[in-house]
Amino acid sequence: MKKLIENLNAVMAAENIKRNEPMKDHTSFRVGGPADLFLKPQTRAELGKALAICRASGKPLYIMGNGSNLLVRDGGYRGIIIQTKALNKVTIEGETLIAEPGISLKDLANIALEAKLTGLEFASGIPGSLGGGVTMNAGAYDGEMKNIIRSIEVITEDGSFKTIPVEACDFGYRKSILQQHPWVLVGVTIDLARGDYQKIKEKMLEFNTQRRNKQPLEYPSAGSTFRRPPGYYAGKLVQDAGFGGYTLGGAMVSEKHSGFVINKNNATAADILNLIAAIQAGVKEKFGVDLQTEVIVIGED
């Protein structure tokens, strides 16, 4: 580890290299043990150099954005986590946005609004980064990321930069080609359209009001806990299986929306995972449906 940190110090500022960093400080669930090494590169060039050093070390490596769809187990992560949150630059070229992955979808939607560009309104309330949104093909209300992306740029296994057109991104329900390869997203080109400022703003306000009214935004969570099973709604299955308001340790199924597991009272990651497992077992027993999580789980108990 000492040699690895020495190598990283040659390409990154020391304050952006953290040892034994508590992941509860970097995830929206507000739980999680320490990562052995936590890196915060500030530029694409830093990211590329740090990535090469980390890959050469052979240690487990995970790339994260805002941590809004991530659950780190209580034992932490025995390896390196690179956070891309600082890579948040956006360039506007006519009706096109060229953005780095660390910018939040909310901020990106507001940039589009100020530029009077329509097409990103659906993403204005999604609590995540652009990188996570692209990786998961995030969607809400009337839109999905795949509908507005022209291309993505990644760092491949060998450290080279590669542009992938949207047709080759294999976008589907909560999936993309980024889940199939150890690539790191560094840029997204988004095509929007000219629109009316007031209409764009009103649409964003409408979507965000609906979100506040229907979702337990006042508690730490990772958004929707479960993927939508074909032919069903996850929240309704959870409710109908008798788990509405169900509590296990400090974790709870939201009374406002049963599709959300929340950190109600200083939950541990184990509380959350045990509650998820209980829900999955109950729904399977009652309805024969396998609920898959949207939340990504890493680390050890």
TAUR-V175109 format. One record per residue. N is the residue number from 1. RES is the residue in three letters. SS is DSSP state (H for helix, E for strand, L for the rest). PHI is phi as a letter, one per 40 degrees, with the letter a starting at -180 (* if undefined). Layout:
n=[N/N]
res=[RES/RES]
ss=[SS/SS]
phi=[PHI/PHI]
This chain:
n=[1/2/3/4/5/6/7/8/9/10/11/12/13/14/15/16/17/18/19/20/21/22/23/24/25/26/27/28/29/30/31/32/33/34/35/36/37/38/39/40/41/42/43/44/45/46/47/48/49/50/51/52/53/54/55/56/57/58/59/60/61/62/63/64/65/66/67/68/69/70/71/72/73/74/75/76/77/78/79/80/81/82/83/84/85/86/87/88/89/90/91/92/93/94/95/96/97/98/99/100/101/102/103/104/105/106/107/108/109/110/111/112/113/114/115/116/117/118/119/120/121/122/123/124/125/126/127/128/129/130/131/132/133/134/135/136/137/138/139/140/141/142/143/144/145/146/147/148/149/150/151/152/153/154/155/156/157/158/159/160/161/162/163/164/165/166/167/168/169/170/171/172/173/174/175/176/177/178/179/180/181/182/183/184/185/186/187/188/189/190/191/192/193/194/195/196/197/198/199/200/201/202/203/204/205/206/207/208/209/210/211/212/213/214/215/216/217/218/219/220/221/222/223/224/225/226/227/228/229/230/231/232/233/234/235/236/237/238/239/240/241/242/243/244/245/246/247/248/249/250/251/252/253/254/255/256/257/258/259/260/261/262/263/264/265/266/267/268/269/270/271/272/273/274/275/276/277/278/279/280/281/282/283/284/285/286/287/288/289/290/291/292/293/294/295/296/297/298/299/300/301]
res=[MET/LYS/LYS/LEU/ILE/GLU/ASN/LEU/ASN/ALA/VAL/MET/ALA/ALA/GLU/ASN/ILE/LYS/ARG/ASN/GLU/PRO/MET/LYS/ASP/HIS/THR/SER/PHE/ARG/VAL/GLY/GLY/PRO/ALA/ASP/LEU/PHE/LEU/LYS/PRO/GLN/THR/ARG/ALA/GLU/LEU/GLY/LYS/ALA/LEU/ALA/ILE/CYS/ARG/ALA/SER/GLY/LYS/PRO/LEU/TYR/ILE/MET/GLY/ASN/GLY/SER/ASN/LEU/LEU/VAL/ARG/ASP/GLY/GLY/TYR/ARG/GLY/ILE/ILE/ILE/GLN/THR/LYS/ALA/LEU/ASN/LYS/VAL/THR/ILE/GLU/GLY/GLU/THR/LEU/ILE/ALA/GLU/PRO/GLY/ILE/SER/LEU/LYS/ASP/LEU/ALA/ASN/ILE/ALA/LEU/GLU/ALA/LYS/LEU/THR/GLY/LEU/GLU/PHE/ALA/SER/GLY/ILE/PRO/GLY/SER/LEU/GLY/GLY/GLY/VAL/THR/MET/ASN/ALA/GLY/ALA/TYR/ASP/GLY/GLU/MET/LYS/ASN/ILE/ILE/ARG/SER/ILE/GLU/VAL/ILE/THR/GLU/ASP/GLY/SER/PHE/LYS/THR/ILE/PRO/VAL/GLU/ALA/CYS/ASP/PHE/GLY/TYR/ARG/LYS/SER/ILE/LEU/GLN/GLN/HIS/PRO/TRP/VAL/LEU/VAL/GLY/VAL/THR/ILE/ASP/LEU/ALA/ARG/GLY/ASP/TYR/GLN/LYS/ILE/LYS/GLU/LYS/MET/LEU/GLU/PHE/ASN/THR/GLN/ARG/ARG/ASN/LYS/GLN/PRO/LEU/GLU/TYR/PRO/SER/ALA/GLY/SER/THR/PHE/ARG/ARG/PRO/PRO/GLY/TYR/TYR/ALA/GLY/LYS/LEU/VAL/GLN/ASP/ALA/GLY/PHE/GLY/GLY/TYR/THR/LEU/GLY/GLY/ALA/MET/VAL/SER/GLU/LYS/HIS/SER/GLY/PHE/VAL/ILE/ASN/LYS/ASN/ASN/ALA/THR/ALA/ALA/ASP/ILE/LEU/ASN/LEU/ILE/ALA/ALA/ILE/GLN/ALA/GLY/VAL/LYS/GLU/LYS/PHE/GLY/VAL/ASP/LEU/GLN/THR/GLU/VAL/ILE/VAL/ILE/GLY/GLU/ASP]
ss=[L/H/H/H/H/H/H/H/H/L/L/L/L/H/H/H/E/E/E/E/E/E/H/H/H/L/L/L/L/L/L/L/L/E/E/E/E/E/E/L/L/L/L/H/H/H/H/H/H/H/H/H/H/H/H/H/H/L/L/L/E/E/E/E/L/L/L/L/L/E/E/E/L/L/L/L/E/E/E/E/E/E/E/L/L/L/L/L/L/E/E/E/E/L/L/E/E/E/E/L/L/L/L/E/H/H/H/H/H/H/H/H/H/H/L/L/E/E/L/L/H/H/H/L/L/L/L/L/E/H/H/H/H/H/H/L/L/L/E/E/L/L/E/E/H/H/H/L/E/E/E/E/E/E/E/L/L/L/L/L/E/E/E/E/E/H/H/H/L/L/L/E/L/L/E/L/H/H/H/L/L/L/L/E/E/E/E/E/E/E/E/L/E/E/L/L/H/H/H/H/H/H/H/H/H/H/H/H/H/H/H/H/H/H/L/L/L/L/L/E/E/L/L/L/L/E/L/L/L/L/L/L/L/H/H/H/H/H/H/H/H/H/H/L/L/L/E/E/L/L/E/E/E/L/L/L/L/L/L/L/E/E/E/L/L/L/L/L/H/H/H/H/H/H/H/H/H/H/H/H/H/H/H/H/H/H/H/L/L/L/L/L/E/L/L/E/E/E/L/L/L]
phi=[*/c/c/d/c/d/c/c/c/c/b/b/c/d/c/b/b/b/b/f/c/c/c/c/c/b/b/c/c/g/b/h/c/c/c/d/a/b/b/b/c/b/a/d/c/c/d/c/c/c/c/c/c/c/c/c/c/g/c/d/b/b/b/b/b/c/g/c/b/b/b/b/c/c/c/g/b/c/i/b/b/b/c/c/d/c/c/b/c/b/b/b/b/g/b/b/b/b/b/c/c/c/c/c/c/c/c/c/c/c/c/c/d/c/c/f/b/b/h/b/d/d/c/c/b/c/c/a/c/c/d/c/c/c/d/c/f/d/a/a/f/b/a/a/d/c/c/b/c/c/a/b/b/b/c/c/d/c/g/c/c/b/c/b/c/d/c/b/c/f/c/a/c/f/a/a/c/c/c/b/b/c/c/b/c/b/a/b/b/b/c/b/a/c/a/c/d/c/c/c/c/c/c/c/c/c/c/c/c/d/c/c/c/b/b/c/c/c/b/c/a/b/g/c/c/b/c/c/c/d/g/b/b/d/d/c/c/c/c/c/c/g/b/d/g/c/b/a/g/c/c/a/c/d/c/c/a/c/c/b/c/b/c/c/a/f/c/c/c/c/d/c/c/c/c/d/c/c/c/d/c/c/c/c/c/c/b/g/b/c/c/b/c/c/c/c/b/b/g/b/c]
